[in-house]
Amino acid sequence: MALCDLSTNCSFFNEEHPDTLYSKELCSEYCENHFSECVRHQMTLSLGIDNVPDNLSPDSFLSTKCACGV
């Protein structure tokens, strides 16, 4: 199983929602399996980790295109 290389620096999991059932479920889905589908991962690659809002959920309905202004 692949692990997202950004997961250790992800403020959503490490600061906003540490050790909650919600974060564990999301981490299992996105950090450990489908990180290319994670909105936070996509925005980090496009904008840099410093420009990703701390509270942006990996499964946010916010479109990456919209957030990036593309």
PDB file of N, CA, C and O in Angstrom:
ATOM      1  N   MET A   1       0.843  -1.171   0.000  1.00  0.00           N
ATOM      2  CA  MET A   1       0.000   0.000   0.000  1.00  0.00           C
ATOM      3  C   MET A   1       0.892   1.238   0.000  1.00  0.00           C
ATOM      4  O   MET A   1       1.801   1.363   0.820  1.00  0.00           O
ATOM      5  N   ALA A   2       0.623   2.134  -0.914  1.00  0.00           N
ATOM      6  CA  ALA A   2       1.392   3.378  -1.024  1.00  0.00           C
ATOM      7  C   ALA A   2       0.891   4.383   0.010  1.00  0.00           C
ATOM      8  O   ALA A   2      -0.297   4.429   0.329  1.00  0.00           O
ATOM      9  N   LEU A   3       1.807   5.173   0.516  1.00  0.00           N
ATOM     10  CA  LEU A   3       1.457   6.224   1.473  1.00  0.00           C
ATOM     11  C   LEU A   3       1.847   7.561   0.868  1.00  0.00           C
ATOM     12  O   LEU A   3       2.948   7.712   0.338  1.00  0.00           O
ATOM     13  N   CYS A   4       0.956   8.517   0.945  1.00  0.00           N
ATOM     14  CA  CYS A   4       1.208   9.851   0.404  1.00  0.00           C
ATOM     15  C   CYS A   4       2.445  10.450   1.068  1.00  0.00           C
ATOM     16  O   CYS A   4       2.563  10.437   2.293  1.00  0.00           O
ATOM     17  N   ASP A   5       3.350  10.967   0.272  1.00  0.00           N
ATOM     18  CA  ASP A   5       4.570  11.558   0.817  1.00  0.00           C
ATOM     19  C   ASP A   5       4.305  12.900   1.515  1.00  0.00           C
ATOM     20  O   ASP A   5       5.186  13.424   2.197  1.00  0.00           O
ATOM     21  N   LEU A   6       3.112  13.451   1.352  1.00  0.00           N
ATOM     22  CA  LEU A   6       2.757  14.716   1.997  1.00  0.00           C
ATOM     23  C   LEU A   6       2.044  14.518   3.331  1.00  0.00           C
ATOM     24  O   LEU A   6       1.816  15.487   4.054  1.00  0.00           O
ATOM     25  N   SER A   7       1.693  13.294   3.664  1.00  0.00           N
ATOM     26  CA  SER A   7       0.859  13.044   4.850  1.00  0.00           C
ATOM     27  C   SER A   7       1.521  13.451   6.165  1.00  0.00           C
ATOM     28  O   SER A   7       0.816  13.832   7.100  1.00  0.00           O
ATOM     29  N   THR A   8       2.828  13.386   6.270  1.00  0.00           N
ATOM     30  CA  THR A   8       3.481  13.766   7.525  1.00  0.00           C
ATOM     31  C   THR A   8       3.422  15.273   7.759  1.00  0.00           C
ATOM     32  O   THR A   8       3.538  15.721   8.900  1.00  0.00           O
ATOM     33  N   ASN A   9       3.242  16.066   6.696  1.00  0.00           N
ATOM     34  CA  ASN A   9       3.165  17.522   6.810  1.00  0.00           C
ATOM     35  C   ASN A   9       1.754  18.066   6.599  1.00  0.00           C
ATOM     36  O   ASN A   9       1.576  19.276   6.456  1.00  0.00           O
ATOM     37  N   CYS A  10       0.771  17.206   6.579  1.00  0.00           N
ATOM     38  CA  CYS A  10      -0.600  17.622   6.298  1.00  0.00           C
ATOM     39  C   CYS A  10      -1.241  18.231   7.539  1.00  0.00           C
ATOM     40  O   CYS A  10      -1.511  17.524   8.510  1.00  0.00           O
ATOM     41  N   SER A  11      -1.482  19.524   7.511  1.00  0.00           N
ATOM     42  CA  SER A  11      -2.049  20.216   8.667  1.00  0.00           C
ATOM     43  C   SER A  11      -3.477  19.765   8.967  1.00  0.00           C
ATOM     44  O   SER A  11      -3.920  19.844  10.113  1.00  0.00           O
ATOM     45  N   PHE A  12      -4.193  19.299   7.961  1.00  0.00           N
ATOM     46  CA  PHE A  12      -5.562  18.836   8.192  1.00  0.00           C
ATOM     47  C   PHE A  12      -5.570  17.666   9.166  1.00  0.00           C
ATOM     48  O   PHE A  12      -6.388  17.630  10.085  1.00  0.00           O
ATOM     49  N   PHE A  13      -4.684  16.727   8.977  1.00  0.00           N
ATOM     50  CA  PHE A  13      -4.636  15.547   9.839  1.00  0.00           C
ATOM     51  C   PHE A  13      -3.817  15.775  11.102  1.00  0.00           C
ATOM     52  O   PHE A  13      -4.137  15.220  12.154  1.00  0.00           O
ATOM     53  N   ASN A  14      -2.790  16.566  11.014  1.00  0.00           N
ATOM     54  CA  ASN A  14      -1.901  16.744  12.163  1.00  0.00           C
ATOM     55  C   ASN A  14      -2.324  17.845  13.122  1.00  0.00           C
ATOM     56  O   ASN A  14      -1.975  17.799  14.302  1.00  0.00           O
ATOM     57  N   GLU A  15      -3.076  18.841  12.637  1.00  0.00           N
ATOM     58  CA  GLU A  15      -3.448  19.973  13.483  1.00  0.00           C
ATOM     59  C   GLU A  15      -4.964  20.160  13.612  1.00  0.00           C
ATOM     60  O   GLU A  15      -5.469  20.381  14.713  1.00  0.00           O
ATOM     61  N   GLU A  16      -5.678  20.071  12.507  1.00  0.00           N
ATOM     62  CA  GLU A  16      -7.118  20.337  12.526  1.00  0.00           C
ATOM     63  C   GLU A  16      -7.926  19.164  13.105  1.00  0.00           C
ATOM     64  O   GLU A  16      -8.850  19.377  13.890  1.00  0.00           O
ATOM     65  N   HIS A  17      -7.584  17.947  12.724  1.00  0.00           N
ATOM     66  CA  HIS A  17      -8.368  16.774  13.138  1.00  0.00           C
ATOM     67  C   HIS A  17      -7.468  15.611  13.563  1.00  0.00           C
ATOM     68  O   HIS A  17      -7.582  14.520  13.006  1.00  0.00           O
ATOM     69  N   PRO A  18      -6.591  15.816  14.522  1.00  0.00           N
ATOM     70  CA  PRO A  18      -5.715  14.709  14.927  1.00  0.00           C
ATOM     71  C   PRO A  18      -6.498  13.628  15.678  1.00  0.00           C
ATOM     72  O   PRO A  18      -7.311  13.929  16.552  1.00  0.00           O
ATOM     73  N   ASP A  19      -6.246  12.392  15.329  1.00  0.00           N
ATOM     74  CA  ASP A  19      -6.792  11.228  16.041  1.00  0.00           C
ATOM     75  C   ASP A  19      -8.304  11.222  16.219  1.00  0.00           C
ATOM     76  O   ASP A  19      -8.799  10.856  17.285  1.00  0.00           O
ATOM     77  N   THR A  20      -9.035  11.618  15.197  1.00  0.00           N
ATOM     78  CA  THR A  20     -10.493  11.503  15.239  1.00  0.00           C
ATOM     79  C   THR A  20     -10.917  10.408  14.265  1.00  0.00           C
ATOM     80  O   THR A  20     -10.181  10.068  13.339  1.00  0.00           O
ATOM     81  N   LEU A  21     -12.093   9.871  14.483  1.00  0.00           N
ATOM     82  CA  LEU A  21     -12.605   8.842  13.582  1.00  0.00           C
ATOM     83  C   LEU A  21     -12.719   9.395  12.164  1.00  0.00           C
ATOM     84  O   LEU A  21     -12.407   8.708  11.191  1.00  0.00           O
ATOM     85  N   TYR A  22     -13.167  10.637  12.061  1.00  0.00           N
ATOM     86  CA  TYR A  22     -13.288  11.307  10.760  1.00  0.00           C
ATOM     87  C   TYR A  22     -11.943  11.342  10.029  1.00  0.00           C
ATOM     88  O   TYR A  22     -11.864  10.996   8.850  1.00  0.00           O
ATOM     89  N   SER A  23     -10.907  11.753  10.720  1.00  0.00           N
ATOM     90  CA  SER A  23      -9.595  11.857  10.071  1.00  0.00           C
ATOM     91  C   SER A  23      -9.025  10.482   9.738  1.00  0.00           C
ATOM     92  O   SER A  23      -8.356  10.323   8.718  1.00  0.00           O
ATOM     93  N   LYS A  24      -9.279   9.498  10.576  1.00  0.00           N
ATOM     94  CA  LYS A  24      -8.785   8.145  10.307  1.00  0.00           C
ATOM     95  C   LYS A  24      -9.432   7.557   9.057  1.00  0.00           C
ATOM     96  O   LYS A  24      -8.771   6.899   8.253  1.00  0.00           O
ATOM     97  N   GLU A  25     -10.731   7.802   8.904  1.00  0.00           N
ATOM     98  CA  GLU A  25     -11.432   7.310   7.710  1.00  0.00           C
ATOM     99  C   GLU A  25     -10.917   8.000   6.450  1.00  0.00           C
ATOM    100  O   GLU A  25     -10.667   7.351   5.434  1.00  0.00           O
ATOM    101  N   LEU A  26     -10.762   9.318   6.525  1.00  0.00           N
ATOM    102  CA  LEU A  26     -10.258  10.056   5.370  1.00  0.00           C
ATOM    103  C   LEU A  26      -8.823   9.675   5.044  1.00  0.00           C
ATOM    104  O   LEU A  26      -8.465   9.523   3.876  1.00  0.00           O
ATOM    105  N   CYS A  27      -8.007   9.521   6.073  1.00  0.00           N
ATOM    106  CA  CYS A  27      -6.609   9.158   5.862  1.00  0.00           C
ATOM    107  C   CYS A  27      -6.512   7.782   5.225  1.00  0.00           C
ATOM    108  O   CYS A  27      -5.693   7.561   4.333  1.00  0.00           O
ATOM    109  N   SER A  28      -7.343   6.864   5.680  1.00  0.00           N
ATOM    110  CA  SER A  28      -7.351   5.525   5.091  1.00  0.00           C
ATOM    111  C   SER A  28      -7.710   5.581   3.610  1.00  0.00           C
ATOM    112  O   SER A  28      -7.143   4.856   2.793  1.00  0.00           O
ATOM    113  N   GLU A  29      -8.650   6.445   3.282  1.00  0.00           N
ATOM    114  CA  GLU A  29      -9.088   6.577   1.881  1.00  0.00           C
ATOM    115  C   GLU A  29      -8.084   7.331   1.020  1.00  0.00           C
ATOM    116  O   GLU A  29      -7.768   6.895  -0.088  1.00  0.00           O
ATOM    117  N   TYR A  30      -7.583   8.447   1.511  1.00  0.00           N
ATOM    118  CA  TYR A  30      -6.768   9.328   0.680  1.00  0.00           C
ATOM    119  C   TYR A  30      -5.259   9.189   0.907  1.00  0.00           C
ATOM    120  O   TYR A  30      -4.506   9.092  -0.062  1.00  0.00           O
ATOM    121  N   CYS A  31      -4.811   9.177   2.138  1.00  0.00           N
ATOM    122  CA  CYS A  31      -3.365   9.131   2.413  1.00  0.00           C
ATOM    123  C   CYS A  31      -2.768   7.762   2.101  1.00  0.00           C
ATOM    124  O   CYS A  31      -1.613   7.657   1.689  1.00  0.00           O
ATOM    125  N   GLU A  32      -3.564   6.720   2.301  1.00  0.00           N
ATOM    126  CA  GLU A  32      -3.052   5.368   2.144  1.00  0.00           C
ATOM    127  C   GLU A  32      -3.466   4.712   0.834  1.00  0.00           C
ATOM    128  O   GLU A  32      -2.958   3.640   0.504  1.00  0.00           O
ATOM    129  N   ASN A  33      -4.353   5.311   0.097  1.00  0.00           N
ATOM    130  CA  ASN A  33      -4.831   4.655  -1.117  1.00  0.00           C
ATOM    131  C   ASN A  33      -4.875   5.573  -2.338  1.00  0.00           C
ATOM    132  O   ASN A  33      -4.132   5.373  -3.299  1.00  0.00           O
ATOM    133  N   HIS A  34      -5.736   6.567  -2.295  1.00  0.00           N
ATOM    134  CA  HIS A  34      -6.011   7.383  -3.485  1.00  0.00           C
ATOM    135  C   HIS A  34      -5.560   8.822  -3.299  1.00  0.00           C
ATOM    136  O   HIS A  34      -6.356   9.741  -3.491  1.00  0.00           O
ATOM    137  N   PHE A  35      -4.306   9.040  -2.932  1.00  0.00           N
ATOM    138  CA  PHE A  35      -3.873  10.405  -2.635  1.00  0.00           C
ATOM    139  C   PHE A  35      -3.872  11.302  -3.860  1.00  0.00           C
ATOM    140  O   PHE A  35      -3.903  12.524  -3.714  1.00  0.00           O
ATOM    141  N   SER A  36      -3.837  10.745  -5.055  1.00  0.00           N
ATOM    142  CA  SER A  36      -3.914  11.589  -6.252  1.00  0.00           C
ATOM    143  C   SER A  36      -5.301  12.214  -6.406  1.00  0.00           C
ATOM    144  O   SER A  36      -5.456  13.184  -7.147  1.00  0.00           O
ATOM    145  N   GLU A  37      -6.309  11.675  -5.721  1.00  0.00           N
ATOM    146  CA  GLU A  37      -7.665  12.222  -5.754  1.00  0.00           C
ATOM    147  C   GLU A  37      -7.928  13.199  -4.612  1.00  0.00           C
ATOM    148  O   GLU A  37      -8.993  13.814  -4.560  1.00  0.00           O
ATOM    149  N   CYS A  38      -6.984  13.348  -3.709  1.00  0.00           N
ATOM    150  CA  CYS A  38      -7.127  14.224  -2.551  1.00  0.00           C
ATOM    151  C   CYS A  38      -7.000  15.687  -2.990  1.00  0.00           C
ATOM    152  O   CYS A  38      -6.027  16.067  -3.640  1.00  0.00           O
ATOM    153  N   VAL A  39      -7.985  16.492  -2.629  1.00  0.00           N
ATOM    154  CA  VAL A  39      -7.969  17.912  -2.990  1.00  0.00           C
ATOM    155  C   VAL A  39      -6.739  18.599  -2.399  1.00  0.00           C
ATOM    156  O   VAL A  39      -6.119  19.436  -3.057  1.00  0.00           O
ATOM    157  N   ARG A  40      -6.386  18.252  -1.170  1.00  0.00           N
ATOM    158  CA  ARG A  40      -5.217  18.856  -0.520  1.00  0.00           C
ATOM    159  C   ARG A  40      -3.934  18.503  -1.277  1.00  0.00           C
ATOM    160  O   ARG A  40      -3.060  19.352  -1.454  1.00  0.00           O
ATOM    161  N   HIS A  41      -3.828  17.264  -1.716  1.00  0.00           N
ATOM    162  CA  HIS A  41      -2.648  16.808  -2.465  1.00  0.00           C
ATOM    163  C   HIS A  41      -2.548  17.547  -3.796  1.00  0.00           C
ATOM    164  O   HIS A  41      -1.474  18.010  -4.179  1.00  0.00           O
ATOM    165  N   GLN A  42      -3.668  17.651  -4.493  1.00  0.00           N
ATOM    166  CA  GLN A  42      -3.694  18.339  -5.781  1.00  0.00           C
ATOM    167  C   GLN A  42      -3.302  19.798  -5.636  1.00  0.00           C
ATOM    168  O   GLN A  42      -2.520  20.321  -6.430  1.00  0.00           O
ATOM    169  N   MET A  43      -3.851  20.461  -4.608  1.00  0.00           N
ATOM    170  CA  MET A  43      -3.533  21.878  -4.404  1.00  0.00           C
ATOM    171  C   MET A  43      -2.081  22.074  -3.968  1.00  0.00           C
ATOM    172  O   MET A  43      -1.447  23.055  -4.358  1.00  0.00           O
ATOM    173  N   THR A  44      -1.551  21.154  -3.166  1.00  0.00           N
ATOM    174  CA  THR A  44      -0.148  21.253  -2.746  1.00  0.00           C
ATOM    175  C   THR A  44       0.770  21.164  -3.946  1.00  0.00           C
ATOM    176  O   THR A  44       1.735  21.922  -4.048  1.00  0.00           O
ATOM    177  N   LEU A  45       0.483  20.256  -4.846  1.00  0.00           N
ATOM    178  CA  LEU A  45       1.316  20.127  -6.048  1.00  0.00           C
ATOM    179  C   LEU A  45       1.210  21.358  -6.945  1.00  0.00           C
ATOM    180  O   LEU A  45       2.181  21.747  -7.593  1.00  0.00           O
ATOM    181  N   SER A  46       0.027  21.967  -6.978  1.00  0.00           N
ATOM    182  CA  SER A  46      -0.189  23.134  -7.840  1.00  0.00           C
ATOM    183  C   SER A  46       0.283  24.441  -7.215  1.00  0.00           C
ATOM    184  O   SER A  46       0.900  25.270  -7.885  1.00  0.00           O
ATOM    185  N   LEU A  47      -0.009  24.622  -5.926  1.00  0.00           N
ATOM    186  CA  LEU A  47       0.210  25.924  -5.286  1.00  0.00           C
ATOM    187  C   LEU A  47       1.293  25.937  -4.212  1.00  0.00           C
ATOM    188  O   LEU A  47       1.756  27.003  -3.808  1.00  0.00           O
ATOM    189  N   GLY A  48       1.692  24.766  -3.756  1.00  0.00           N
ATOM    190  CA  GLY A  48       2.635  24.678  -2.644  1.00  0.00           C
ATOM    191  C   GLY A  48       1.884  24.490  -1.338  1.00  0.00           C
ATOM    192  O   GLY A  48       0.778  25.005  -1.173  1.00  0.00           O
ATOM    193  N   ILE A  49       2.480  23.755  -0.413  1.00  0.00           N
ATOM    194  CA  ILE A  49       1.807  23.396   0.836  1.00  0.00           C
ATOM    195  C   ILE A  49       1.431  24.608   1.687  1.00  0.00           C
ATOM    196  O   ILE A  49       0.455  24.551   2.435  1.00  0.00           O
ATOM    197  N   ASP A  50       2.176  25.687   1.589  1.00  0.00           N
ATOM    198  CA  ASP A  50       1.877  26.886   2.379  1.00  0.00           C
ATOM    199  C   ASP A  50       0.617  27.598   1.919  1.00  0.00           C
ATOM    200  O   ASP A  50       0.091  28.443   2.643  1.00  0.00           O
ATOM    201  N   ASN A  51       0.125  27.276   0.736  1.00  0.00           N
ATOM    202  CA  ASN A  51      -1.057  27.939   0.194  1.00  0.00           C
ATOM    203  C   ASN A  51      -2.329  27.103   0.286  1.00  0.00           C
ATOM    204  O   ASN A  51      -3.363  27.480  -0.265  1.00  0.00           O
ATOM    205  N   VAL A  52      -2.256  25.978   0.974  1.00  0.00           N
ATOM    206  CA  VAL A  52      -3.425  25.124   1.155  1.00  0.00           C
ATOM    207  C   VAL A  52      -4.047  25.448   2.513  1.00  0.00           C
ATOM    208  O   VAL A  52      -3.362  25.362   3.532  1.00  0.00           O
ATOM    209  N   PRO A  53      -5.325  25.815   2.550  1.00  0.00           N
ATOM    210  CA  PRO A  53      -5.968  26.129   3.829  1.00  0.00           C
ATOM    211  C   PRO A  53      -5.920  24.935   4.790  1.00  0.00           C
ATOM    212  O   PRO A  53      -6.157  23.797   4.384  1.00  0.00           O
ATOM    213  N   ASP A  54      -5.619  25.197   6.038  1.00  0.00           N
ATOM    214  CA  ASP A  54      -5.500  24.129   7.031  1.00  0.00           C
ATOM    215  C   ASP A  54      -6.777  23.309   7.166  1.00  0.00           C
ATOM    216  O   ASP A  54      -6.715  22.101   7.395  1.00  0.00           O
ATOM    217  N   ASN A  55      -7.916  23.945   7.028  1.00  0.00           N
ATOM    218  CA  ASN A  55      -9.184  23.256   7.240  1.00  0.00           C
ATOM    219  C   ASN A  55      -9.800  22.679   5.967  1.00  0.00           C
ATOM    220  O   ASN A  55     -10.931  22.195   6.001  1.00  0.00           O
ATOM    221  N   LEU A  56      -9.088  22.720   4.861  1.00  0.00           N
ATOM    222  CA  LEU A  56      -9.601  22.147   3.608  1.00  0.00           C
ATOM    223  C   LEU A  56      -9.573  20.629   3.699  1.00  0.00           C
ATOM    224  O   LEU A  56      -8.510  20.031   3.865  1.00  0.00           O
ATOM    225  N   SER A  57     -10.732  20.013   3.591  1.00  0.00           N
ATOM    226  CA  SER A  57     -10.861  18.569   3.699  1.00  0.00           C
ATOM    227  C   SER A  57     -10.364  17.889   2.421  1.00  0.00           C
ATOM    228  O   SER A  57     -10.519  18.435   1.329  1.00  0.00           O
ATOM    229  N   PRO A  58      -9.774  16.714   2.552  1.00  0.00           N
ATOM    230  CA  PRO A  58      -9.301  15.978   1.376  1.00  0.00           C
ATOM    231  C   PRO A  58     -10.416  15.637   0.399  1.00  0.00           C
ATOM    232  O   PRO A  58     -10.169  15.475  -0.797  1.00  0.00           O
ATOM    233  N   ASP A  59     -11.627  15.528   0.897  1.00  0.00           N
ATOM    234  CA  ASP A  59     -12.755  15.203   0.030  1.00  0.00           C
ATOM    235  C   ASP A  59     -13.664  16.401  -0.188  1.00  0.00           C
ATOM    236  O   ASP A  59     -14.849  16.253  -0.488  1.00  0.00           O
ATOM    237  N   SER A  60     -13.102  17.568  -0.035  1.00  0.00           N
ATOM    238  CA  SER A  60     -13.872  18.801  -0.165  1.00  0.00           C
ATOM    239  C   SER A  60     -14.580  18.854  -1.508  1.00  0.00           C
ATOM    240  O   SER A  60     -14.042  18.437  -2.534  1.00  0.00           O
ATOM    241  N   PHE A  61     -15.797  19.378  -1.478  1.00  0.00           N
ATOM    242  CA  PHE A  61     -16.543  19.553  -2.720  1.00  0.00           C
ATOM    243  C   PHE A  61     -16.033  20.749  -3.504  1.00  0.00           C
ATOM    244  O   PHE A  61     -16.445  20.981  -4.641  1.00  0.00           O
ATOM    245  N   LEU A  62     -15.141  21.502  -2.892  1.00  0.00           N
ATOM    246  CA  LEU A  62     -14.538  22.630  -3.568  1.00  0.00           C
ATOM    247  C   LEU A  62     -13.677  22.129  -4.716  1.00  0.00           C
ATOM    248  O   LEU A  62     -12.751  21.345  -4.506  1.00  0.00           O
ATOM    249  N   SER A  63     -13.969  22.562  -5.886  1.00  0.00           N
ATOM    250  CA  SER A  63     -13.230  22.111  -7.053  1.00  0.00           C
ATOM    251  C   SER A  63     -11.812  22.676  -7.038  1.00  0.00           C
ATOM    252  O   SER A  63     -11.613  23.854  -6.739  1.00  0.00           O
ATOM    253  N   THR A  64     -10.830  21.838  -7.359  1.00  0.00           N
ATOM    254  CA  THR A  64      -9.461  22.281  -7.451  1.00  0.00           C
ATOM    255  C   THR A  64      -9.325  23.349  -8.529  1.00  0.00           C
ATOM    256  O   THR A  64      -8.570  24.307  -8.364  1.00  0.00           O
ATOM    257  N   LYS A  65     -10.052  23.189  -9.627  1.00  0.00           N
ATOM    258  CA  LYS A  65      -9.992  24.191 -10.691  1.00  0.00           C
ATOM    259  C   LYS A  65     -10.467  25.547 -10.169  1.00  0.00           C
ATOM    260  O   LYS A  65      -9.847  26.575 -10.437  1.00  0.00           O
ATOM    261  N   CYS A  66     -11.559  25.538  -9.432  1.00  0.00           N
ATOM    262  CA  CYS A  66     -12.110  26.766  -8.894  1.00  0.00           C
ATOM    263  C   CYS A  66     -11.156  27.387  -7.873  1.00  0.00           C
ATOM    264  O   CYS A  66     -10.911  28.593  -7.900  1.00  0.00           O
ATOM    265  N   ALA A  67     -10.626  26.573  -6.987  1.00  0.00           N
ATOM    266  CA  ALA A  67      -9.747  27.076  -5.928  1.00  0.00           C
ATOM    267  C   ALA A  67      -8.443  27.636  -6.496  1.00  0.00           C
ATOM    268  O   ALA A  67      -7.880  28.592  -5.965  1.00  0.00           O
ATOM    269  N   CYS A  68      -7.980  27.028  -7.574  1.00  0.00           N
ATOM    270  CA  CYS A  68      -6.715  27.460  -8.162  1.00  0.00           C
ATOM    271  C   CYS A  68      -6.904  28.591  -9.158  1.00  0.00           C
ATOM    272  O   CYS A  68      -5.932  29.160  -9.653  1.00  0.00           O
ATOM    273  N   GLY A  69      -8.146  28.910  -9.447  1.00  0.00           N
ATOM    274  CA  GLY A  69      -8.414  29.994 -10.383  1.00  0.00           C
ATOM    275  C   GLY A  69      -8.171  29.616 -11.819  1.00  0.00           C
ATOM    276  O   GLY A  69      -7.931  30.483 -12.660  1.00  0.00           O
ATOM    277  N   VAL A  70      -8.228  28.334 -12.113  1.00  0.00           N
ATOM    278  CA  VAL A  70      -7.994  27.847 -13.481  1.00  0.00           C
ATOM    279  C   VAL A  70      -9.300  27.708 -14.212  1.00  0.00           C
ATOM    280  O   VAL A  70      -9.315  27.311 -15.377  1.00  0.00           O
TER     281      VAL A  70
END
